[in-house]
Amino acid sequence: MNQTETKIETKNEIKKESIIKRLAHNKKAQFITVAIIVIITVALGVILKQLNSRVYTDQADIEAPTITLAPATSGVLEKILVAAGDHVAANTPVAQIGTQIIQTKVAGIITNVKNNIGQIANPSDAIVTMIDPAALRAVAHLDEDKGLSDIRIGQHATFTVDAFGSKQYEGIVDEISPTAREGDIVFNISGQRQVQEFDIKIRFDTSLYPELTNGMSAKIYIYKAL
């Protein structure tokens, strides 16, 4: 180390000592320093407590059970009376198969039609599918090792949907699937164990959130019981 570098290092050490001495004799600075440390500590504690008090997943969407309408007996598909996207009331005719008129049982939204006019339709064929908007749920697809054991019916939940940015919606846990989702097995990398994925359904007041529709992607927080 040459003489110039030695001088610079000595000046830096003197400067550091000077700052420490000033802080040692400046009670106001000491108070501010302690206050900042306390605030940071409290904030970290709050963040950790919040993280430990809820279960999060971004593997979620808005869903409603699919309602299928099919003939009671086989026959020729004569007419389709609705189109995908139609809002229909209960007891609305949707198709004619032979002499059978297929009607809705509940009000809802038509999601798909099988427009094979002139072909044979069997009781196993879904000629029209629809959903009941009142049955919409926010559905979390949760790995069994990501907090599933902490979730109970009735717990409070909040969620956002990608289509509406940070707008927050509220609901409660309505159903926990008793069986894993088919075809959604993943592996724990560390142990190469199969990890099953389960559905957690969040009920919300659909009348408060009419903008939510079937198929929207969501992110969900479920708050653990205290």
Secondary structure, DSSP 4 states (H G I P E B T S, - for coil): --HHHHHHHHHHHHHHHHHHHHHHH-HHHHHHHHHHHHHHHHHHHHHHHHHHTEEEEEEEEEE---EEE--SS-EEEEEE---TT-EE-TT-EEEEETTEEEE-SS-EEEEEE---TTSEE-TTS-SEEEE-GGG-EEEEEEETTSSGGG--TT-EEEEEEGGGTT--EEEEEEEE-SSPPTT--EEETTTTEEE-EEEEEEE--TTT-TT--TT-EEEEEEEPP-
